[in-house]
Amino acid sequence: MVFTEKRKTVNEINTRIIQEVATDIGLLVKYTSDIRGKTAKIQILTEKIDGDLDDIKKAVSNYQNKLKTAVTELEYDTGTTTEKFESRAVKEIPANLI
């Protein structure tokens, strides 16, 4: 038995399969690019959300200060009766807002 090595010529190579693989590789590269784009978009939105949360925290702090000022002014206007009201009002403000 004699083994002969047969090499395929360019005409014998299945170009359809090569084209399919090349197309699939192109799609994988596109998917990778799309994921990078989506990741960048997520980062931008995250930064905007962080900024909005900072604005909310500032507004809450501002309102808290206004409430404390109003309670203090009420105390000065009504005397000792308001002291009980002030201590109760401050205790009712949630700790995470103080």
N, CA, C and O atoms as CSV, one atom per row, in Angstrom:
chain,resi,resn,atom,element,x,y,z
A,1,MET,N,N,0.820,-1.151,0.000
A,1,MET,CA,C,0.000,0.000,0.000
A,1,MET,C,C,0.886,1.243,0.000
A,1,MET,O,O,1.790,1.387,0.824
A,2,VAL,N,N,0.615,2.095,-0.903
A,2,VAL,CA,C,1.395,3.319,-1.026
A,2,VAL,C,C,0.481,4.493,-0.688
A,2,VAL,O,O,-0.610,4.655,-1.235
A,3,PHE,N,N,0.980,5.295,0.235
A,3,PHE,CA,C,0.222,6.489,0.602
A,3,PHE,C,C,0.728,7.652,-0.225
A,3,PHE,O,O,1.923,7.947,-0.264
A,4,THR,N,N,-0.167,8.271,-0.850
A,4,THR,CA,C,0.233,9.462,-1.605
A,4,THR,C,C,-0.428,10.671,-0.959
A,4,THR,O,O,-1.599,10.633,-0.580
A,5,GLU,N,N,0.319,11.709,-0.846
A,5,GLU,CA,C,-0.193,12.935,-0.251
A,5,GLU,C,C,-0.796,13.773,-1.355
A,5,GLU,O,O,-0.149,14.085,-2.355
A,6,LYS,N,N,-2.036,14.127,-1.152
A,6,LYS,CA,C,-2.699,14.919,-2.173
A,6,LYS,C,C,-2.939,16.314,-1.599
A,6,LYS,O,O,-3.558,16.455,-0.544
A,7,ARG,N,N,-2.465,17.309,-2.270
A,7,ARG,CA,C,-2.698,18.693,-1.875
A,7,ARG,C,C,-3.833,19.248,-2.712
A,7,ARG,O,O,-3.954,18.972,-3.906
A,8,LYS,N,N,-4.649,20.029,-2.056
A,8,LYS,CA,C,-5.755,20.637,-2.775
A,8,LYS,C,C,-5.255,21.873,-3.504
A,8,LYS,O,O,-4.395,22.607,-3.017
A,9,THR,N,N,-5.793,22.071,-4.628
A,9,THR,CA,C,-5.451,23.273,-5.383
A,9,THR,C,C,-6.382,24.387,-4.933
A,9,THR,O,O,-7.355,24.137,-4.221
A,10,VAL,N,N,-6.095,25.593,-5.338
A,10,VAL,CA,C,-6.919,26.746,-4.980
A,10,VAL,C,C,-8.344,26.529,-5.444
A,10,VAL,O,O,-9.273,26.946,-4.752
A,11,ASN,N,N,-8.547,25.919,-6.541
A,11,ASN,CA,C,-9.892,25.672,-7.062
A,11,ASN,C,C,-10.670,24.693,-6.196
A,11,ASN,O,O,-11.900,24.728,-6.183
A,12,GLU,N,N,-9.978,23.827,-5.477
A,12,GLU,CA,C,-10.644,22.804,-4.687
A,12,GLU,C,C,-11.010,23.284,-3.276
A,12,GLU,O,O,-11.784,22.622,-2.585
A,13,ILE,N,N,-10.467,24.413,-2.845
A,13,ILE,CA,C,-10.773,24.941,-1.507
A,13,ILE,C,C,-12.203,25.462,-1.521
A,13,ILE,O,O,-12.615,26.158,-2.449
A,14,ASN,N,N,-12.934,25.124,-0.504
A,14,ASN,CA,C,-14.335,25.530,-0.420
A,14,ASN,C,C,-14.409,26.992,0.019
A,14,ASN,O,O,-14.330,27.295,1.209
A,15,THR,N,N,-14.557,27.876,-0.930
A,15,THR,CA,C,-14.574,29.316,-0.641
A,15,THR,C,C,-15.833,29.728,0.108
A,15,THR,O,O,-15.816,30.734,0.817
A,16,ARG,N,N,-16.905,28.994,-0.026
A,16,ARG,CA,C,-18.149,29.321,0.680
A,16,ARG,C,C,-17.932,29.266,2.192
A,16,ARG,O,O,-18.387,30.147,2.921
A,17,ILE,N,N,-17.245,28.241,2.653
A,17,ILE,CA,C,-16.973,28.099,4.087
A,17,ILE,C,C,-16.066,29.225,4.570
A,17,ILE,O,O,-16.278,29.766,5.655
A,18,ILE,N,N,-15.076,29.576,3.790
A,18,ILE,CA,C,-14.171,30.668,4.144
A,18,ILE,C,C,-14.953,31.971,4.260
A,18,ILE,O,O,-14.716,32.757,5.178
A,19,GLN,N,N,-15.879,32.203,3.340
A,19,GLN,CA,C,-16.698,33.408,3.396
A,19,GLN,C,C,-17.595,33.424,4.630
A,19,GLN,O,O,-17.754,34.467,5.265
A,20,GLU,N,N,-18.182,32.280,4.976
A,20,GLU,CA,C,-19.028,32.183,6.163
A,20,GLU,C,C,-18.236,32.501,7.432
A,20,GLU,O,O,-18.700,33.243,8.298
A,21,VAL,N,N,-17.034,31.929,7.526
A,21,VAL,CA,C,-16.191,32.169,8.704
A,21,VAL,C,C,-15.796,33.645,8.770
A,21,VAL,O,O,-15.824,34.246,9.844
A,22,ALA,N,N,-15.433,34.225,7.638
A,22,ALA,CA,C,-15.061,35.636,7.610
A,22,ALA,C,C,-16.241,36.516,8.028
A,22,ALA,O,O,-16.060,37.491,8.757
A,23,THR,N,N,-17.436,36.179,7.573
A,23,THR,CA,C,-18.634,36.927,7.954
A,23,THR,C,C,-18.893,36.800,9.458
A,23,THR,O,O,-19.202,37.787,10.126
A,24,ASP,N,N,-18.765,35.592,9.979
A,24,ASP,CA,C,-18.964,35.375,11.419
A,24,ASP,C,C,-17.953,36.153,12.246
A,24,ASP,O,O,-18.308,36.725,13.277
A,25,ILE,N,N,-16.706,36.184,11.811
A,25,ILE,CA,C,-15.667,36.942,12.523
A,25,ILE,C,C,-16.008,38.430,12.486
A,25,ILE,O,O,-15.843,39.135,13.481
A,26,GLY,N,N,-16.479,38.896,11.347
A,26,GLY,CA,C,-16.896,40.299,11.236
A,26,GLY,C,C,-18.027,40.635,12.200
A,26,GLY,O,O,-18.034,41.703,12.813
A,27,LEU,N,N,-18.990,39.710,12.331
A,27,LEU,CA,C,-20.090,39.923,13.276
A,27,LEU,C,C,-19.597,39.959,14.721
A,27,LEU,O,O,-20.061,40.766,15.526
A,28,LEU,N,N,-18.657,39.079,15.035
A,28,LEU,CA,C,-18.102,39.076,16.392
A,28,LEU,C,C,-17.389,40.388,16.706
A,28,LEU,O,O,-17.494,40.911,17.816
A,29,VAL,N,N,-16.668,40.911,15.727
A,29,VAL,CA,C,-15.988,42.203,15.913
A,29,VAL,C,C,-17.025,43.314,16.113
A,29,VAL,O,O,-16.844,44.198,16.950
A,30,LYS,N,N,-18.117,43.260,15.333
A,30,LYS,CA,C,-19.192,44.255,15.472
A,30,LYS,C,C,-19.838,44.156,16.846
A,30,LYS,O,O,-20.080,45.181,17.484
A,31,TYR,N,N,-20.123,42.940,17.316
A,31,TYR,CA,C,-20.716,42.771,18.640
A,31,TYR,C,C,-19.815,43.354,19.721
A,31,TYR,O,O,-20.292,44.005,20.650
A,32,THR,N,N,-18.525,43.121,19.599
A,32,THR,CA,C,-17.563,43.661,20.563
A,32,THR,C,C,-17.618,45.187,20.563
A,32,THR,O,O,-17.618,45.820,21.619
A,33,SER,N,N,-17.665,45.758,19.381
A,33,SER,CA,C,-17.746,47.212,19.261
A,33,SER,C,C,-19.041,47.737,19.865
A,33,SER,O,O,-19.039,48.752,20.561
A,34,ASP,N,N,-20.154,47.043,19.599
A,34,ASP,CA,C,-21.446,47.451,20.153
A,34,ASP,C,C,-21.425,47.415,21.679
A,34,ASP,O,O,-21.952,48.311,22.339
A,35,ILE,N,N,-20.814,46.380,22.225
A,35,ILE,CA,C,-20.726,46.262,23.688
A,35,ILE,C,C,-19.918,47.416,24.259
A,35,ILE,O,O,-20.297,47.987,25.282
A,36,ARG,N,N,-18.815,47.766,23.618
A,36,ARG,CA,C,-18.010,48.904,24.090
A,36,ARG,C,C,-18.830,50.188,24.048
A,36,ARG,O,O,-18.762,51.005,24.967
A,37,GLY,N,N,-19.600,50.362,22.987
A,37,GLY,CA,C,-20.446,51.549,22.880
A,37,GLY,C,C,-21.504,51.599,23.966
A,37,GLY,O,O,-21.765,52.659,24.535
A,38,LYS,N,N,-22.114,50.457,24.257
A,38,LYS,CA,C,-23.133,50.393,25.303
A,38,LYS,C,C,-22.511,50.639,26.674
A,38,LYS,O,O,-23.115,51.289,27.527
A,39,THR,N,N,-21.315,50.122,26.880
A,39,THR,CA,C,-20.618,50.342,28.148
A,39,THR,C,C,-20.342,51.830,28.345
A,39,THR,O,O,-20.523,52.351,29.446
A,40,ALA,N,N,-19.909,52.510,27.299
A,40,ALA,CA,C,-19.657,53.946,27.387
A,40,ALA,C,C,-20.955,54.696,27.696
A,40,ALA,O,O,-20.959,55.638,28.489
A,41,LYS,N,N,-22.048,54.275,27.071
A,41,LYS,CA,C,-23.340,54.912,27.309
A,41,LYS,C,C,-23.770,54.711,28.761
A,41,LYS,O,O,-24.281,55.633,29.396
A,42,ILE,N,N,-23.562,53.508,29.280
A,42,ILE,CA,C,-23.904,53.221,30.676
A,42,ILE,C,C,-23.092,54.113,31.610
A,42,ILE,O,O,-23.626,54.640,32.586
A,43,GLN,N,N,-21.806,54.284,31.317
A,43,GLN,CA,C,-20.957,55.129,32.161
A,43,GLN,C,C,-21.444,56.572,32.147
A,43,GLN,O,O,-21.468,57.228,33.188
A,44,ILE,N,N,-21.830,57.067,30.981
A,44,ILE,CA,C,-22.333,58.446,30.880
A,44,ILE,C,C,-23.624,58.593,31.685
A,44,ILE,O,O,-23.792,59.561,32.428
A,45,LEU,N,N,-24.539,57.624,31.533
A,45,LEU,CA,C,-25.798,57.681,32.280
A,45,LEU,C,C,-25.562,57.572,33.780
A,45,LEU,O,O,-26.245,58.228,34.567
A,46,THR,N,N,-24.601,56.748,34.176
A,46,THR,CA,C,-24.269,56.609,35.595
A,46,THR,C,C,-23.774,57.935,36.166
A,46,THR,O,O,-24.146,58.318,37.275
A,47,GLU,N,N,-22.940,58.626,35.409
A,47,GLU,CA,C,-22.447,59.933,35.853
A,47,GLU,C,C,-23.594,60.934,35.979
A,47,GLU,O,O,-23.629,61.726,36.921
A,48,LYS,N,N,-24.540,60.899,35.024
A,48,LYS,CA,C,-25.701,61.793,35.103
A,48,LYS,C,C,-26.554,61.462,36.328
A,48,LYS,O,O,-27.023,62.364,37.023
A,49,ILE,N,N,-26.753,60.180,36.588
A,49,ILE,CA,C,-27.531,59.766,37.758
A,49,ILE,C,C,-26.842,60.229,39.032
A,49,ILE,O,O,-27.499,60.739,39.940
A,50,ASP,N,N,-25.528,60.059,39.111
A,50,ASP,CA,C,-24.778,60.518,40.285
A,50,ASP,C,C,-24.956,62.021,40.485
A,50,ASP,O,O,-25.134,62.492,41.608
A,51,GLY,N,N,-24.905,62.766,39.384
A,51,GLY,CA,C,-25.104,64.215,39.463
A,51,GLY,C,C,-26.500,64.560,39.948
A,51,GLY,O,O,-26.671,65.456,40.774
A,52,ASP,N,N,-27.502,63.850,39.437
A,52,ASP,CA,C,-28.879,64.084,39.877
A,52,ASP,C,C,-29.056,63.749,41.357
A,52,ASP,O,O,-29.750,64.462,42.082
A,53,LEU,N,N,-28.425,62.660,41.801
A,53,LEU,CA,C,-28.493,62.300,43.220
A,53,LEU,C,C,-27.832,63.365,44.092
A,53,LEU,O,O,-28.331,63.684,45.172
A,54,ASP,N,N,-26.716,63.913,43.627
A,54,ASP,CA,C,-26.062,65.000,44.358
A,54,ASP,C,C,-26.989,66.211,44.464
A,54,ASP,O,O,-27.067,66.843,45.517
A,55,ASP,N,N,-27.694,66.538,43.371
A,55,ASP,CA,C,-28.638,67.655,43.388
A,55,ASP,C,C,-29.759,67.409,44.389
A,55,ASP,O,O,-30.167,68.322,45.107
A,56,ILE,N,N,-30.257,66.173,44.436
A,56,ILE,CA,C,-31.315,65.828,45.382
A,56,ILE,C,C,-30.810,65.960,46.814
A,56,ILE,O,O,-31.506,66.500,47.673
A,57,LYS,N,N,-29.590,65.463,47.071
A,57,LYS,CA,C,-29.024,65.570,48.422
A,57,LYS,C,C,-28.876,67.029,48.837
A,57,LYS,O,O,-29.161,67.380,49.982
A,58,LYS,N,N,-28.431,67.884,47.909
A,58,LYS,CA,C,-28.287,69.312,48.213
A,58,LYS,C,C,-29.646,69.936,48.522
A,58,LYS,O,O,-29.776,70.728,49.455
A,59,ALA,N,N,-30.661,69.570,47.726
A,59,ALA,CA,C,-32.004,70.116,47.946
A,59,ALA,C,C,-32.546,69.674,49.304
A,59,ALA,O,O,-33.121,70.479,50.036
A,60,VAL,N,N,-32.364,68.394,49.641
A,60,VAL,CA,C,-32.832,67.889,50.930
A,60,VAL,C,C,-32.120,68.605,52.068
A,60,VAL,O,O,-32.746,68.977,53.061
A,61,SER,N,N,-30.827,68.795,51.928
A,61,SER,CA,C,-30.063,69.510,52.955
A,61,SER,C,C,-30.571,70.943,53.109
A,61,SER,O,O,-30.709,71.452,54.221
A,62,ASN,N,N,-30.845,71.575,51.979
A,62,ASN,CA,C,-31.359,72.942,52.008
A,62,ASN,C,C,-32.712,72.993,52.720
A,62,ASN,O,O,-32.943,73.863,53.559
A,63,TYR,N,N,-33.613,72.048,52.380
A,63,TYR,CA,C,-34.921,72.014,53.019
A,63,TYR,C,C,-34.796,71.700,54.516
A,63,TYR,O,O,-35.539,72.235,55.340
A,64,GLN,N,N,-33.855,70.834,54.843
A,64,GLN,CA,C,-33.629,70.493,56.246
A,64,GLN,C,C,-33.190,71.736,57.022
A,64,GLN,O,O,-33.674,72.002,58.122
A,65,ASN,N,N,-32.264,72.489,56.425
A,65,ASN,CA,C,-31.808,73.717,57.075
A,65,ASN,C,C,-32.950,74.716,57.232
A,65,ASN,O,O,-33.055,75.389,58.257
A,66,LYS,N,N,-33.806,74.810,56.212
A,66,LYS,CA,C,-34.955,75.717,56.303
A,66,LYS,C,C,-35.895,75.288,57.422
A,66,LYS,O,O,-36.407,76.124,58.166
A,67,LEU,N,N,-36.122,73.969,57.539
A,67,LEU,CA,C,-36.987,73.471,58.602
A,67,LEU,C,C,-36.388,73.736,59.980
A,67,LEU,O,O,-37.096,74.140,60.903
A,68,LYS,N,N,-35.096,73.509,60.115
A,68,LYS,CA,C,-34.442,73.766,61.402
A,68,LYS,C,C,-34.525,75.246,61.752
A,68,LYS,O,O,-34.768,75.606,62.904
A,69,THR,N,N,-34.324,76.097,60.761
A,69,THR,CA,C,-34.407,77.542,60.983
A,69,THR,C,C,-35.823,77.923,61.390
A,69,THR,O,O,-36.013,78.724,62.306
A,70,ALA,N,N,-36.818,77.354,60.715
A,70,ALA,CA,C,-38.211,77.659,61.041
A,70,ALA,C,C,-38.543,77.225,62.462
A,70,ALA,O,O,-39.234,77.942,63.186
A,71,VAL,N,N,-38.057,76.060,62.862
A,71,VAL,CA,C,-38.311,75.571,64.221
A,71,VAL,C,C,-37.623,76.469,65.228
A,71,VAL,O,O,-38.207,76.789,66.263
A,72,THR,N,N,-36.400,76.882,64.951
A,72,THR,CA,C,-35.664,77.763,65.853
A,72,THR,C,C,-36.376,79.097,65.975
A,72,THR,O,O,-36.503,79.625,67.079
A,73,GLU,N,N,-36.844,79.653,64.866
A,73,GLU,CA,C,-37.568,80.922,64.895
A,73,GLU,C,C,-38.863,80.780,65.674
A,73,GLU,O,O,-39.250,81.693,66.404
A,74,LEU,N,N,-39.536,79.646,65.529
A,74,LEU,CA,C,-40.774,79.394,66.255
A,74,LEU,C,C,-40.505,79.329,67.752
A,74,LEU,O,O,-41.312,79.794,68.557
A,75,GLU,N,N,-39.379,78.754,68.114
A,75,GLU,CA,C,-39.001,78.660,69.528
A,75,GLU,C,C,-38.821,80.047,70.113
A,75,GLU,O,O,-39.283,80.319,71.222
A,76,TYR,N,N,-38.158,80.925,69.382
A,76,TYR,CA,C,-37.927,82.276,69.882
A,76,TYR,C,C,-39.227,83.061,69.961
A,76,TYR,O,O,-39.374,83.920,70.831
A,77,ASP,N,N,-40.172,82.782,69.070
A,77,ASP,CA,C,-41.440,83.504,69.066
A,77,ASP,C,C,-42.358,83.078,70.201
A,77,ASP,O,O,-43.048,83.919,70.777
A,78,THR,N,N,-42.382,81.793,70.537
A,78,THR,CA,C,-43.364,81.297,71.511
A,78,THR,C,C,-42.759,80.922,72.853
A,78,THR,O,O,-43.505,80.621,73.785
A,79,GLY,N,N,-41.484,80.927,72.985
A,79,GLY,CA,C,-40.868,80.633,74.275
A,79,GLY,C,C,-40.741,79.155,74.559
A,79,GLY,O,O,-40.480,78.357,73.658
A,80,THR,N,N,-40.933,78.781,75.853
A,80,THR,CA,C,-40.665,77.422,76.293
A,80,THR,C,C,-41.654,76.400,75.751
A,80,THR,O,O,-41.299,75.225,75.650
A,81,THR,N,N,-42.853,76.779,75.405
A,81,THR,CA,C,-43.829,75.830,74.885
A,81,THR,C,C,-43.316,75.185,73.605
A,81,THR,O,O,-43.595,74.017,73.335
A,82,THR,N,N,-42.577,75.937,72.832
A,82,THR,CA,C,-42.070,75.451,71.552
A,82,THR,C,C,-40.912,74.474,71.730
A,82,THR,O,O,-40.658,73.658,70.845
A,83,GLU,N,N,-40.211,74.542,72.846
A,83,GLU,CA,C,-39.084,73.639,73.052
A,83,GLU,C,C,-39.532,72.182,72.932
A,83,GLU,O,O,-38.825,71.364,72.344
A,84,LYS,N,N,-40.673,71.863,73.474
A,84,LYS,CA,C,-41.184,70.496,73.355
A,84,LYS,C,C,-41.484,70.170,71.900
A,84,LYS,O,O,-41.185,69.077,71.420
A,85,PHE,N,N,-42.082,71.138,71.201
A,85,PHE,CA,C,-42.402,70.938,69.790
A,85,PHE,C,C,-41.131,70.747,68.976
A,85,PHE,O,O,-41.069,69.864,68.120
A,86,GLU,N,N,-40.104,71.578,69.238
A,86,GLU,CA,C,-38.851,71.498,68.476
A,86,GLU,C,C,-38.193,70.140,68.671
A,86,GLU,O,O,-37.764,69.524,67.696
A,87,SER,N,N,-38.101,69.661,69.903
A,87,SER,CA,C,-37.437,68.388,70.135
A,87,SER,C,C,-38.202,67.256,69.462
A,87,SER,O,O,-37.590,66.327,68.937
A,88,ARG,N,N,-39.533,67.319,69.470
A,88,ARG,CA,C,-40.316,66.297,68.799
A,88,ARG,C,C,-40.148,66.387,67.290
A,88,ARG,O,O,-40.022,65.358,66.626
A,89,ALA,N,N,-40.143,67.593,66.732
A,89,ALA,CA,C,-40.013,67.779,65.291
A,89,ALA,C,C,-38.663,67.289,64.790
A,89,ALA,O,O,-38.584,66.652,63.740
A,90,VAL,N,N,-37.611,67.579,65.525
A,90,VAL,CA,C,-36.279,67.149,65.101
A,90,VAL,C,C,-36.161,65.633,65.184
A,90,VAL,O,O,-35.528,65.013,64.329
A,91,LYS,N,N,-36.762,65.038,66.199
A,91,LYS,CA,C,-36.715,63.574,66.308
A,91,LYS,C,C,-37.476,62.896,65.184
A,91,LYS,O,O,-37.145,61.772,64.805
A,92,GLU,N,N,-38.489,63.560,64.644
A,92,GLU,CA,C,-39.294,62.965,63.578
A,92,GLU,C,C,-38.623,63.050,62.220
A,92,GLU,O,O,-39.057,62.373,61.288
A,93,ILE,N,N,-37.588,63.851,62.075
A,93,ILE,CA,C,-36.853,63.917,60.824
A,93,ILE,C,C,-35.988,62.661,60.723
A,93,ILE,O,O,-35.192,62.397,61.625
A,94,PRO,N,N,-36.124,61.889,59.657
A,94,PRO,CA,C,-35.332,60.660,59.526
A,94,PRO,C,C,-33.829,60.935,59.662
A,94,PRO,O,O,-33.325,61.959,59.201
A,95,ALA,N,N,-33.146,60.015,60.294
A,95,ALA,CA,C,-31.725,60.190,60.583
A,95,ALA,C,C,-30.893,60.368,59.319
A,95,ALA,O,O,-29.900,61.096,59.341
A,96,ASN,N,N,-31.273,59.723,58.217
A,96,ASN,CA,C,-30.472,59.839,57.003
A,96,ASN,C,C,-30.630,61.204,56.338
A,96,ASN,O,O,-29.883,61.526,55.414
A,97,LEU,N,N,-31.586,62.008,56.792
A,97,LEU,CA,C,-31.759,63.347,56.235
A,97,LEU,C,C,-31.092,64.410,57.090
A,97,LEU,O,O,-30.991,65.567,56.684
A,98,ILE,N,N,-30.641,64.023,58.263
A,98,ILE,CA,C,-29.997,65.002,59.155
A,98,ILE,C,C,-28.517,65.069,58.852
A,98,ILE,O,O,-27.790,65.831,59.489
